[in-house]
């Protein structure tokens, strides 16, 4: 394996790791907090409603948008690190 191939493999390994962790966070917030943990979050109020309902209606969307910005920022750093920036 050449140096260039090793660099490309390391780049894609870091990229896939970032994607997997982003999906895990998104699934935890949208499925875990909004559905599975909703009864536990019912006593906490946010904006006049319980926290579980808030995660189901707004929190998962806000988290997803935050993940998009985080992914773009982190990929720019990875691109610079591996020398493949625009």
PyMOL Python script that loads the backbone (N, CA, C, O; Angstrom):
from pymol import cmd

cmd.read_pdbstr("""\
ATOM      1  N   UNK A   1       0.854  -1.181   0.000  1.00  0.00           N
ATOM      2  CA  UNK A   1       0.000   0.000   0.000  1.00  0.00           C
ATOM      3  C   UNK A   1       0.897   1.241   0.000  1.00  0.00           C
ATOM      4  O   UNK A   1       1.815   1.360   0.811  1.00  0.00           O
ATOM      5  N   UNK A   2       0.619   2.134  -0.901  1.00  0.00           N
ATOM      6  CA  UNK A   2       1.432   3.351  -0.992  1.00  0.00           C
ATOM      7  C   UNK A   2       0.998   4.353   0.066  1.00  0.00           C
ATOM      8  O   UNK A   2      -0.030   4.192   0.724  1.00  0.00           O
ATOM      9  N   UNK A   3       1.803   5.381   0.206  1.00  0.00           N
ATOM     10  CA  UNK A   3       1.511   6.432   1.184  1.00  0.00           C
ATOM     11  C   UNK A   3       0.200   7.142   0.853  1.00  0.00           C
ATOM     12  O   UNK A   3      -0.576   7.490   1.743  1.00  0.00           O
ATOM     13  N   UNK A   4      -0.031   7.348  -0.438  1.00  0.00           N
ATOM     14  CA  UNK A   4      -1.269   8.019  -0.862  1.00  0.00           C
ATOM     15  C   UNK A   4      -2.495   7.167  -0.551  1.00  0.00           C
ATOM     16  O   UNK A   4      -3.523   7.692  -0.126  1.00  0.00           O
ATOM     17  N   UNK A   5      -2.393   5.868  -0.759  1.00  0.00           N
ATOM     18  CA  UNK A   5      -3.505   4.973  -0.449  1.00  0.00           C
ATOM     19  C   UNK A   5      -3.746   4.897   1.055  1.00  0.00           C
ATOM     20  O   UNK A   5      -4.896   4.852   1.494  1.00  0.00           O
ATOM     21  N   UNK A   6      -2.691   4.883   1.840  1.00  0.00           N
ATOM     22  CA  UNK A   6      -2.837   4.863   3.298  1.00  0.00           C
ATOM     23  C   UNK A   6      -3.485   6.158   3.782  1.00  0.00           C
ATOM     24  O   UNK A   6      -4.318   6.137   4.688  1.00  0.00           O
ATOM     25  N   UNK A   7      -3.103   7.284   3.179  1.00  0.00           N
ATOM     26  CA  UNK A   7      -3.693   8.569   3.530  1.00  0.00           C
ATOM     27  C   UNK A   7      -5.186   8.591   3.188  1.00  0.00           C
ATOM     28  O   UNK A   7      -5.999   9.085   3.970  1.00  0.00           O
ATOM     29  N   UNK A   8      -5.539   8.056   2.024  1.00  0.00           N
ATOM     30  CA  UNK A   8      -6.946   8.005   1.608  1.00  0.00           C
ATOM     31  C   UNK A   8      -7.749   7.081   2.528  1.00  0.00           C
ATOM     32  O   UNK A   8      -8.887   7.392   2.880  1.00  0.00           O
ATOM     33  N   UNK A   9      -7.161   5.953   2.914  1.00  0.00           N
ATOM     34  CA  UNK A   9      -7.849   5.031   3.810  1.00  0.00           C
ATOM     35  C   UNK A   9      -8.081   5.665   5.176  1.00  0.00           C
ATOM     36  O   UNK A   9      -9.151   5.508   5.763  1.00  0.00           O
ATOM     37  N   UNK A  10      -7.087   6.377   5.679  1.00  0.00           N
ATOM     38  CA  UNK A  10      -7.237   7.048   6.976  1.00  0.00           C
ATOM     39  C   UNK A  10      -8.285   8.157   6.897  1.00  0.00           C
ATOM     40  O   UNK A  10      -9.051   8.359   7.839  1.00  0.00           O
ATOM     41  N   UNK A  11      -8.316   8.870   5.778  1.00  0.00           N
ATOM     42  CA  UNK A  11      -9.316   9.932   5.577  1.00  0.00           C
ATOM     43  C   UNK A  11     -10.734   9.361   5.607  1.00  0.00           C
ATOM     44  O   UNK A  11     -11.605   9.896   6.293  1.00  0.00           O
ATOM     45  N   UNK A  12     -10.965   8.284   4.869  1.00  0.00           N
ATOM     46  CA  UNK A  12     -12.300   7.709   4.820  1.00  0.00           C
ATOM     47  C   UNK A  12     -12.677   7.035   6.132  1.00  0.00           C
ATOM     48  O   UNK A  12     -13.851   7.019   6.502  1.00  0.00           O
ATOM     49  N   UNK A  13     -11.703   6.483   6.837  1.00  0.00           N
ATOM     50  CA  UNK A  13     -11.985   5.903   8.148  1.00  0.00           C
ATOM     51  C   UNK A  13     -12.458   6.992   9.111  1.00  0.00           C
ATOM     52  O   UNK A  13     -13.413   6.787   9.860  1.00  0.00           O
ATOM     53  N   UNK A  14     -11.791   8.152   9.092  1.00  0.00           N
ATOM     54  CA  UNK A  14     -12.199   9.273   9.944  1.00  0.00           C
ATOM     55  C   UNK A  14     -13.560   9.808   9.521  1.00  0.00           C
ATOM     56  O   UNK A  14     -14.371  10.172  10.372  1.00  0.00           O
ATOM     57  N   UNK A  15     -13.820   9.860   8.218  1.00  0.00           N
ATOM     58  CA  UNK A  15     -15.098  10.336   7.700  1.00  0.00           C
ATOM     59  C   UNK A  15     -16.236   9.408   8.130  1.00  0.00           C
ATOM     60  O   UNK A  15     -17.273   9.876   8.601  1.00  0.00           O
ATOM     61  N   UNK A  16     -16.047   8.108   7.972  1.00  0.00           N
ATOM     62  CA  UNK A  16     -17.087   7.144   8.348  1.00  0.00           C
ATOM     63  C   UNK A  16     -17.324   7.164   9.854  1.00  0.00           C
ATOM     64  O   UNK A  16     -18.465   7.051  10.301  1.00  0.00           O
ATOM     65  N   UNK A  17     -16.264   7.307  10.638  1.00  0.00           N
ATOM     66  CA  UNK A  17     -16.406   7.396  12.093  1.00  0.00           C
ATOM     67  C   UNK A  17     -17.243   8.621  12.476  1.00  0.00           C
ATOM     68  O   UNK A  17     -18.093   8.539  13.363  1.00  0.00           O
ATOM     69  N   UNK A  18     -17.006   9.735  11.820  1.00  0.00           N
ATOM     70  CA  UNK A  18     -17.772  10.954  12.075  1.00  0.00           C
ATOM     71  C   UNK A  18     -19.243  10.763  11.693  1.00  0.00           C
ATOM     72  O   UNK A  18     -20.134  11.198  12.422  1.00  0.00           O
ATOM     73  N   UNK A  19     -19.493  10.128  10.576  1.00  0.00           N
ATOM     74  CA  UNK A  19     -20.872   9.871  10.149  1.00  0.00           C
ATOM     75  C   UNK A  19     -21.591   8.961  11.133  1.00  0.00           C
ATOM     76  O   UNK A  19     -22.742   9.213  11.489  1.00  0.00           O
ATOM     77  N   UNK A  20     -20.921   7.910  11.571  1.00  0.00           N
ATOM     78  CA  UNK A  20     -21.551   6.966  12.506  1.00  0.00           C
ATOM     79  C   UNK A  20     -21.893   7.659  13.817  1.00  0.00           C
ATOM     80  O   UNK A  20     -22.995   7.480  14.335  1.00  0.00           O
ATOM     81  N   UNK A  21     -20.970   8.448  14.364  1.00  0.00           N
ATOM     82  CA  UNK A  21     -21.261   9.138  15.625  1.00  0.00           C
ATOM     83  C   UNK A  21     -22.361  10.179  15.463  1.00  0.00           C
ATOM     84  O   UNK A  21     -23.154  10.388  16.382  1.00  0.00           O
ATOM     85  N   UNK A  22     -22.418  10.829  14.316  1.00  0.00           N
ATOM     86  CA  UNK A  22     -23.503  11.785  14.062  1.00  0.00           C
ATOM     87  C   UNK A  22     -24.852  11.073  14.021  1.00  0.00           C
ATOM     88  O   UNK A  22     -25.836  11.569  14.570  1.00  0.00           O
ATOM     89  N   UNK A  23     -24.899   9.917  13.376  1.00  0.00           N
ATOM     90  CA  UNK A  23     -26.141   9.152  13.316  1.00  0.00           C
ATOM     91  C   UNK A  23     -26.545   8.605  14.686  1.00  0.00           C
ATOM     92  O   UNK A  23     -27.732   8.538  15.006  1.00  0.00           O
ATOM     93  N   UNK A  24     -25.563   8.219  15.488  1.00  0.00           N
ATOM     94  CA  UNK A  24     -25.861   7.733  16.834  1.00  0.00           C
ATOM     95  C   UNK A  24     -26.488   8.848  17.673  1.00  0.00           C
ATOM     96  O   UNK A  24     -27.479   8.621  18.368  1.00  0.00           O
ATOM     97  N   UNK A  25     -25.916  10.044  17.609  1.00  0.00           N
ATOM     98  CA  UNK A  25     -26.470  11.175  18.363  1.00  0.00           C
ATOM     99  C   UNK A  25     -27.883  11.494  17.872  1.00  0.00           C
ATOM    100  O   UNK A  25     -28.792  11.712  18.673  1.00  0.00           O
ATOM    101  N   UNK A  26     -28.057  11.520  16.554  1.00  0.00           N
ATOM    102  CA  UNK A  26     -29.381  11.818  16.002  1.00  0.00           C
ATOM    103  C   UNK A  26     -30.407  10.769  16.432  1.00  0.00           C
ATOM    104  O   UNK A  26     -31.524  11.125  16.808  1.00  0.00           O
ATOM    105  N   UNK A  27     -30.046   9.473  16.384  1.00  0.00           N
ATOM    106  CA  UNK A  27     -30.963   8.411  16.783  1.00  0.00           C
ATOM    107  C   UNK A  27     -31.270   8.497  18.274  1.00  0.00           C
ATOM    108  O   UNK A  27     -32.413   8.292  18.684  1.00  0.00           O
ATOM    109  N   UNK A  28     -30.274   8.794  19.076  1.00  0.00           N
ATOM    110  CA  UNK A  28     -30.496   8.905  20.514  1.00  0.00           C
ATOM    111  C   UNK A  28     -31.477  10.019  20.836  1.00  0.00           C
ATOM    112  O   UNK A  28     -32.370   9.849  21.666  1.00  0.00           O
ATOM    113  N   UNK A  29     -31.309  11.163  20.175  1.00  0.00           N
ATOM    114  CA  UNK A  29     -32.191  12.299  20.452  1.00  0.00           C
ATOM    115  C   UNK A  29     -33.583  12.059  19.879  1.00  0.00           C
ATOM    116  O   UNK A  29     -34.579  12.245  20.578  1.00  0.00           O
ATOM    117  N   UNK A  30     -33.663  11.645  18.606  1.00  0.00           N
ATOM    118  CA  UNK A  30     -34.973  11.543  17.961  1.00  0.00           C
ATOM    119  C   UNK A  30     -35.748  10.308  18.392  1.00  0.00           C
ATOM    120  O   UNK A  30     -36.967  10.379  18.553  1.00  0.00           O
ATOM    121  N   UNK A  31     -35.085   9.192  18.582  1.00  0.00           N
ATOM    122  CA  UNK A  31     -35.796   7.976  18.972  1.00  0.00           C
ATOM    123  C   UNK A  31     -35.736   7.753  20.480  1.00  0.00           C
ATOM    124  O   UNK A  31     -36.744   7.433  21.111  1.00  0.00           O
ATOM    125  N   UNK A  32     -34.552   7.924  21.046  1.00  0.00           N
ATOM    126  CA  UNK A  32     -34.388   7.650  22.469  1.00  0.00           C
ATOM    127  C   UNK A  32     -35.108   8.638  23.361  1.00  0.00           C
ATOM    128  O   UNK A  32     -35.956   8.245  24.162  1.00  0.00           O
ATOM    129  N   UNK A  33     -34.782   9.934  23.233  1.00  0.00           N
ATOM    130  CA  UNK A  33     -35.388  10.936  24.099  1.00  0.00           C
ATOM    131  C   UNK A  33     -36.855  11.171  23.775  1.00  0.00           C
ATOM    132  O   UNK A  33     -37.661  11.374  24.683  1.00  0.00           O
ATOM    133  N   UNK A  34     -37.214  11.146  22.499  1.00  0.00           N
ATOM    134  CA  UNK A  34     -38.576  11.492  22.095  1.00  0.00           C
ATOM    135  C   UNK A  34     -39.550  10.343  22.295  1.00  0.00           C
ATOM    136  O   UNK A  34     -40.737  10.588  22.509  1.00  0.00           O
ATOM    137  N   UNK A  35     -39.089   9.090  22.233  1.00  0.00           N
ATOM    138  CA  UNK A  35     -40.013   7.960  22.317  1.00  0.00           C
ATOM    139  C   UNK A  35     -39.740   7.100  23.549  1.00  0.00           C
ATOM    140  O   UNK A  35     -40.609   6.938  24.405  1.00  0.00           O
ATOM    141  N   UNK A  36     -38.537   6.553  23.631  1.00  0.00           N
ATOM    142  CA  UNK A  36     -38.246   5.593  24.694  1.00  0.00           C
ATOM    143  C   UNK A  36     -38.152   6.227  26.078  1.00  0.00           C
ATOM    144  O   UNK A  36     -38.663   5.671  27.050  1.00  0.00           O
ATOM    145  N   UNK A  37     -37.511   7.374  26.173  1.00  0.00           N
ATOM    146  CA  UNK A  37     -37.314   8.010  27.470  1.00  0.00           C
ATOM    147  C   UNK A  37     -38.360   9.083  27.776  1.00  0.00           C
ATOM    148  O   UNK A  37     -38.217   9.814  28.756  1.00  0.00           O
ATOM    149  N   UNK A  38     -39.390   9.191  26.970  1.00  0.00           N
ATOM    150  CA  UNK A  38     -40.391  10.235  27.163  1.00  0.00           C
ATOM    151  C   UNK A  38     -41.063  10.168  28.541  1.00  0.00           C
ATOM    152  O   UNK A  38     -41.237  11.211  29.170  1.00  0.00           O
ATOM    153  N   UNK A  39     -41.446   8.985  29.032  1.00  0.00           N
ATOM    154  CA  UNK A  39     -42.057   8.955  30.372  1.00  0.00           C
ATOM    155  C   UNK A  39     -41.128   9.480  31.473  1.00  0.00           C
ATOM    156  O   UNK A  39     -41.592  10.101  32.428  1.00  0.00           O
ATOM    157  N   UNK A  40     -39.839   9.236  31.345  1.00  0.00           N
ATOM    158  CA  UNK A  40     -38.887   9.720  32.345  1.00  0.00           C
ATOM    159  C   UNK A  40     -38.712  11.233  32.273  1.00  0.00           C
ATOM    160  O   UNK A  40     -38.416  11.874  33.281  1.00  0.00           O
ATOM    161  N   UNK A  41     -38.897  11.807  31.079  1.00  0.00           N
ATOM    162  CA  UNK A  41     -38.707  13.241  30.882  1.00  0.00           C
ATOM    163  C   UNK A  41     -39.992  14.038  31.059  1.00  0.00           C
ATOM    164  O   UNK A  41     -39.998  15.255  30.875  1.00  0.00           O
ATOM    165  N   UNK A  42     -41.083  13.359  31.417  1.00  0.00           N
ATOM    166  CA  UNK A  42     -42.391  14.022  31.494  1.00  0.00           C
ATOM    167  C   UNK A  42     -42.448  15.062  32.611  1.00  0.00           C
ATOM    168  O   UNK A  42     -43.206  16.026  32.499  1.00  0.00           O
ATOM    169  N   UNK A  43     -41.685  14.902  33.666  1.00  0.00           N
ATOM    170  CA  UNK A  43     -41.752  15.837  34.786  1.00  0.00           C
ATOM    171  C   UNK A  43     -40.986  17.134  34.567  1.00  0.00           C
ATOM    172  O   UNK A  43     -41.162  18.089  35.324  1.00  0.00           O
ATOM    173  N   UNK A  44     -40.158  17.180  33.565  1.00  0.00           N
ATOM    174  CA  UNK A  44     -39.339  18.363  33.295  1.00  0.00           C
ATOM    175  C   UNK A  44     -40.054  19.212  32.253  1.00  0.00           C
ATOM    176  O   UNK A  44     -40.366  18.727  31.165  1.00  0.00           O
ATOM    177  N   UNK A  45     -40.316  20.471  32.578  1.00  0.00           N
ATOM    178  CA  UNK A  45     -41.036  21.325  31.635  1.00  0.00           C
ATOM    179  C   UNK A  45     -40.087  22.265  30.908  1.00  0.00           C
ATOM    180  O   UNK A  45     -39.168  22.830  31.501  1.00  0.00           O
ATOM    181  N   UNK A  46     -40.331  22.421  29.611  1.00  0.00           N
ATOM    182  CA  UNK A  46     -39.572  23.332  28.759  1.00  0.00           C
ATOM    183  C   UNK A  46     -40.582  24.048  27.871  1.00  0.00           C
ATOM    184  O   UNK A  46     -41.289  23.410  27.092  1.00  0.00           O
ATOM    185  N   UNK A  47     -40.648  25.347  27.984  1.00  0.00           N
ATOM    186  CA  UNK A  47     -41.560  26.121  27.144  1.00  0.00           C
ATOM    187  C   UNK A  47     -43.021  25.784  27.350  1.00  0.00           C
ATOM    188  O   UNK A  47     -43.809  25.883  26.409  1.00  0.00           O
ATOM    189  N   UNK A  48     -43.404  25.393  28.539  1.00  0.00           N
ATOM    190  CA  UNK A  48     -44.801  25.094  28.824  1.00  0.00           C
ATOM    191  C   UNK A  48     -45.220  23.666  28.526  1.00  0.00           C
ATOM    192  O   UNK A  48     -46.391  23.331  28.700  1.00  0.00           O
ATOM    193  N   UNK A  49     -44.314  22.820  28.089  1.00  0.00           N
ATOM    194  CA  UNK A  49     -44.629  21.421  27.816  1.00  0.00           C
ATOM    195  C   UNK A  49     -43.530  20.538  28.385  1.00  0.00           C
ATOM    196  O   UNK A  49     -42.469  21.029  28.771  1.00  0.00           O
ATOM    197  N   UNK A  50     -43.787  19.232  28.439  1.00  0.00           N
ATOM    198  CA  UNK A  50     -42.766  18.363  29.025  1.00  0.00           C
ATOM    199  C   UNK A  50     -41.614  18.143  28.038  1.00  0.00           C
ATOM    200  O   UNK A  50     -41.775  18.288  26.827  1.00  0.00           O
ATOM    201  N   UNK A  51     -40.460  17.794  28.585  1.00  0.00           N
ATOM    202  CA  UNK A  51     -39.233  17.696  27.812  1.00  0.00           C
ATOM    203  C   UNK A  51     -39.295  16.608  26.742  1.00  0.00           C
ATOM    204  O   UNK A  51     -38.744  16.790  25.657  1.00  0.00           O
ATOM    205  N   UNK A  52     -39.950  15.488  27.019  1.00  0.00           N
ATOM    206  CA  UNK A  52     -40.078  14.420  26.037  1.00  0.00           C
ATOM    207  C   UNK A  52     -40.851  14.871  24.811  1.00  0.00           C
ATOM    208  O   UNK A  52     -40.458  14.572  23.683  1.00  0.00           O
ATOM    209  N   UNK A  53     -41.950  15.590  25.020  1.00  0.00           N
ATOM    210  CA  UNK A  53     -42.725  16.124  23.899  1.00  0.00           C
ATOM    211  C   UNK A  53     -41.908  17.153  23.132  1.00  0.00           C
ATOM    212  O   UNK A  53     -41.956  17.202  21.903  1.00  0.00           O
ATOM    213  N   UNK A  54     -41.156  17.976  23.860  1.00  0.00           N
ATOM    214  CA  UNK A  54     -40.324  18.985  23.204  1.00  0.00           C
ATOM    215  C   UNK A  54     -39.291  18.331  22.296  1.00  0.00           C
ATOM    216  O   UNK A  54     -39.074  18.787  21.173  1.00  0.00           O
ATOM    217  N   UNK A  55     -38.644  17.249  22.782  1.00  0.00           N
ATOM    218  CA  UNK A  55     -37.675  16.551  21.946  1.00  0.00           C
ATOM    219  C   UNK A  55     -38.340  15.966  20.713  1.00  0.00           C
ATOM    220  O   UNK A  55     -37.760  15.989  19.628  1.00  0.00           O
ATOM    221  N   UNK A  56     -39.553  15.439  20.867  1.00  0.00           N
ATOM    222  CA  UNK A  56     -40.250  14.854  19.721  1.00  0.00           C
ATOM    223  C   UNK A  56     -40.617  15.913  18.695  1.00  0.00           C
ATOM    224  O   UNK A  56     -40.562  15.647  17.494  1.00  0.00           O
ATOM    225  N   UNK A  57     -40.989  17.108  19.140  1.00  0.00           N
ATOM    226  CA  UNK A  57     -41.463  18.143  18.222  1.00  0.00           C
ATOM    227  C   UNK A  57     -40.360  19.069  17.736  1.00  0.00           C
ATOM    228  O   UNK A  57     -40.307  19.377  16.545  1.00  0.00           O
ATOM    229  N   UNK A  58     -39.492  19.516  18.607  1.00  0.00           N
ATOM    230  CA  UNK A  58     -38.499  20.525  18.236  1.00  0.00           C
ATOM    231  C   UNK A  58     -37.056  20.070  18.437  1.00  0.00           C
ATOM    232  O   UNK A  58     -36.187  20.367  17.617  1.00  0.00           O
ATOM    233  N   UNK A  59     -36.810  19.367  19.503  1.00  0.00           N
ATOM    234  CA  UNK A  59     -35.436  19.018  19.876  1.00  0.00           C
ATOM    235  C   UNK A  59     -34.716  18.184  18.843  1.00  0.00           C
ATOM    236  O   UNK A  59     -33.536  18.417  18.577  1.00  0.00           O
ATOM    237  N   UNK A  60     -35.401  17.212  18.251  1.00  0.00           N
ATOM    238  CA  UNK A  60     -34.737  16.373  17.260  1.00  0.00           C
ATOM    239  C   UNK A  60     -34.419  17.164  15.994  1.00  0.00           C
ATOM    240  O   UNK A  60     -33.394  16.916  15.359  1.00  0.00           O
ATOM    241  N   UNK A  61     -35.268  18.102  15.620  1.00  0.00           N
ATOM    242  CA  UNK A  61     -35.013  18.933  14.444  1.00  0.00           C
ATOM    243  C   UNK A  61     -33.839  19.869  14.703  1.00  0.00           C
ATOM    244  O   UNK A  61     -32.949  20.002  13.864  1.00  0.00           O
ATOM    245  N   UNK A  62     -33.839  20.514  15.859  1.00  0.00           N
ATOM    246  CA  UNK A  62     -32.748  21.427  16.208  1.00  0.00           C
ATOM    247  C   UNK A  62     -31.430  20.663  16.309  1.00  0.00           C
ATOM    248  O   UNK A  62     -30.390  21.146  15.862  1.00  0.00           O
ATOM    249  N   UNK A  63     -31.479  19.476  16.893  1.00  0.00           N
ATOM    250  CA  UNK A  63     -30.279  18.652  17.000  1.00  0.00           C
ATOM    251  C   UNK A  63     -29.764  18.257  15.619  1.00  0.00           C
ATOM    252  O   UNK A  63     -28.557  18.280  15.375  1.00  0.00           O
ATOM    253  N   UNK A  64     -30.675  17.894  14.717  1.00  0.00           N
ATOM    254  CA  UNK A  64     -30.270  17.515  13.371  1.00  0.00           C
ATOM    255  C   UNK A  64     -29.594  18.682  12.654  1.00  0.00           C
ATOM    256  O   UNK A  64     -28.575  18.483  11.992  1.00  0.00           O
ATOM    257  N   UNK A  65     -30.129  19.872  12.768  1.00  0.00           N
ATOM    258  CA  UNK A  65     -29.514  21.047  12.141  1.00  0.00           C
ATOM    259  C   UNK A  65     -28.144  21.311  12.768  1.00  0.00           C
ATOM    260  O   UNK A  65     -27.196  21.658  12.064  1.00  0.00           O
ATOM    261  N   UNK A  66     -28.039  21.147  14.087  1.00  0.00           N
ATOM    262  CA  UNK A  66     -26.747  21.301  14.751  1.00  0.00           C
ATOM    263  C   UNK A  66     -25.737  20.270  14.279  1.00  0.00           C
ATOM    264  O   UNK A  66     -24.558  20.587  14.118  1.00  0.00           O
ATOM    265  N   UNK A  67     -26.180  19.045  14.057  1.00  0.00           N
ATOM    266  CA  UNK A  67     -25.294  17.996  13.563  1.00  0.00           C
ATOM    267  C   UNK A  67     -24.798  18.336  12.159  1.00  0.00           C
ATOM    268  O   UNK A  67     -23.639  18.074  11.837  1.00  0.00           O
ATOM    269  N   UNK A  68     -25.654  18.914  11.325  1.00  0.00           N
ATOM    270  CA  UNK A  68     -25.245  19.309   9.973  1.00  0.00           C
ATOM    271  C   UNK A  68     -24.113  20.323  10.039  1.00  0.00           C
ATOM    272  O   UNK A  68     -23.109  20.176   9.341  1.00  0.00           O
ATOM    273  N   UNK A  69     -24.264  21.351  10.871  1.00  0.00           N
ATOM    274  CA  UNK A  69     -23.212  22.358  10.989  1.00  0.00           C
ATOM    275  C   UNK A  69     -21.936  21.776  11.597  1.00  0.00           C
ATOM    276  O   UNK A  69     -20.833  22.110  11.164  1.00  0.00           O
ATOM    277  N   UNK A  70     -22.084  20.910  12.598  1.00  0.00           N
ATOM    278  CA  UNK A  70     -20.926  20.258  13.202  1.00  0.00           C
ATOM    279  C   UNK A  70     -20.200  19.396  12.178  1.00  0.00           C
ATOM    280  O   UNK A  70     -18.971  19.412  12.112  1.00  0.00           O
ATOM    281  N   UNK A  71     -20.957  18.640  11.376  1.00  0.00           N
ATOM    282  CA  UNK A  71     -20.350  17.775  10.366  1.00  0.00           C
ATOM    283  C   UNK A  71     -19.577  18.599   9.334  1.00  0.00           C
ATOM    284  O   UNK A  71     -18.461  18.239   8.959  1.00  0.00           O
ATOM    285  N   UNK A  72     -20.165  19.691   8.882  1.00  0.00           N
ATOM    286  CA  UNK A  72     -19.487  20.546   7.895  1.00  0.00           C
ATOM    287  C   UNK A  72     -18.205  21.134   8.474  1.00  0.00           C
ATOM    288  O   UNK A  72     -17.179  21.165   7.794  1.00  0.00           O
ATOM    289  N   UNK A  73     -18.253  21.599   9.720  1.00  0.00           N
ATOM    290  CA  UNK A  73     -17.074  22.167  10.372  1.00  0.00           C
ATOM    291  C   UNK A  73     -15.989  21.103  10.537  1.00  0.00           C
ATOM    292  O   UNK A  73     -14.819  21.345  10.239  1.00  0.00           O
ATOM    293  N   UNK A  74     -16.385  19.933  11.011  1.00  0.00           N
ATOM    294  CA  UNK A  74     -15.421  18.865  11.252  1.00  0.00           C
ATOM    295  C   UNK A  74     -14.835  18.339   9.939  1.00  0.00           C
ATOM    296  O   UNK A  74     -13.649  18.015   9.886  1.00  0.00           O
ATOM    297  N   UNK A  75     -15.644  18.248   8.884  1.00  0.00           N
ATOM    298  CA  UNK A  75     -15.128  17.788   7.595  1.00  0.00           C
ATOM    299  C   UNK A  75     -14.146  18.791   6.998  1.00  0.00           C
ATOM    300  O   UNK A  75     -13.175  18.393   6.355  1.00  0.00           O
ATOM    301  N   UNK A  76     -14.383  20.078   7.199  1.00  0.00           N
ATOM    302  CA  UNK A  76     -13.415  21.076   6.742  1.00  0.00           C
ATOM    303  C   UNK A  76     -12.074  20.885   7.444  1.00  0.00           C
ATOM    304  O   UNK A  76     -11.018  21.003   6.822  1.00  0.00           O
ATOM    305  N   UNK A  77     -12.120  20.588   8.747  1.00  0.00           N
ATOM    306  CA  UNK A  77     -10.885  20.329   9.481  1.00  0.00           C
ATOM    307  C   UNK A  77     -10.199  19.059   8.978  1.00  0.00           C
ATOM    308  O   UNK A  77      -8.977  19.030   8.836  1.00  0.00           O
ATOM    309  N   UNK A  78     -10.984  18.005   8.706  1.00  0.00           N
ATOM    310  CA  UNK A  78     -10.412  16.764   8.192  1.00  0.00           C
ATOM    311  C   UNK A  78      -9.813  16.972   6.808  1.00  0.00           C
ATOM    312  O   UNK A  78      -8.744  16.442   6.504  1.00  0.00           O
ATOM    313  N   UNK A  79     -10.502  17.742   5.969  1.00  0.00           N
ATOM    314  CA  UNK A  79      -9.981  18.019   4.628  1.00  0.00           C
ATOM    315  C   UNK A  79      -8.626  18.716   4.703  1.00  0.00           C
ATOM    316  O   UNK A  79      -7.705  18.368   3.964  1.00  0.00           O
ATOM    317  N   UNK A  80      -8.503  19.694   5.588  1.00  0.00           N
ATOM    318  CA  UNK A  80      -7.230  20.391   5.748  1.00  0.00           C
ATOM    319  C   UNK A  80      -6.160  19.468   6.308  1.00  0.00           C
ATOM    320  O   UNK A  80      -5.001  19.524   5.896  1.00  0.00           O
ATOM    321  N   UNK A  81      -6.552  18.625   7.244  1.00  0.00           N
ATOM    322  CA  UNK A  81      -5.603  17.700   7.858  1.00  0.00           C
ATOM    323  C   UNK A  81      -5.024  16.729   6.837  1.00  0.00           C
ATOM    324  O   UNK A  81      -3.833  16.419   6.871  1.00  0.00           O
ATOM    325  N   UNK A  82      -5.877  16.246   5.924  1.00  0.00           N
ATOM    326  CA  UNK A  82      -5.429  15.270   4.943  1.00  0.00           C
ATOM    327  C   UNK A  82      -5.062  15.870   3.591  1.00  0.00           C
ATOM    328  O   UNK A  82      -4.735  15.145   2.652  1.00  0.00           O
ATOM    329  N   UNK A  83      -5.116  17.199   3.497  1.00  0.00           N
ATOM    330  CA  UNK A  83      -4.682  17.881   2.282  1.00  0.00           C
ATOM    331  C   UNK A  83      -5.610  17.744   1.101  1.00  0.00           C
ATOM    332  O   UNK A  83      -5.150  17.729  -0.040  1.00  0.00           O
ATOM    333  N   UNK A  84      -6.898  17.643   1.338  1.00  0.00           N
ATOM    334  CA  UNK A  84      -7.857  17.518   0.243  1.00  0.00           C
ATOM    335  C   UNK A  84      -8.872  18.659   0.248  1.00  0.00           C
ATOM    336  O   UNK A  84      -9.971  18.523  -0.291  1.00  0.00           O
ATOM    337  N   UNK A  85      -8.498  19.789   0.863  1.00  0.00           N
ATOM    338  CA  UNK A  85      -9.429  20.916   0.898  1.00  0.00           C
ATOM    339  C   UNK A  85      -9.593  21.527  -0.486  1.00  0.00           C
ATOM    340  O   UNK A  85      -8.793  21.292  -1.393  1.00  0.00           O
ATOM    341  N   UNK A  86     -10.641  22.309  -0.620  1.00  0.00           N
ATOM    342  CA  UNK A  86     -10.941  22.926  -1.916  1.00  0.00           C
ATOM    343  C   UNK A  86      -9.941  24.007  -2.265  1.00  0.00           C
ATOM    344  O   UNK A  86     -10.047  24.628  -3.323  1.00  0.00           O
TER     345      UNK A  86
END
""", "prot")
cmd.dss("prot")
cmd.show_as("cartoon", "prot")
cmd.util.cbc("prot")
cmd.orient("prot")
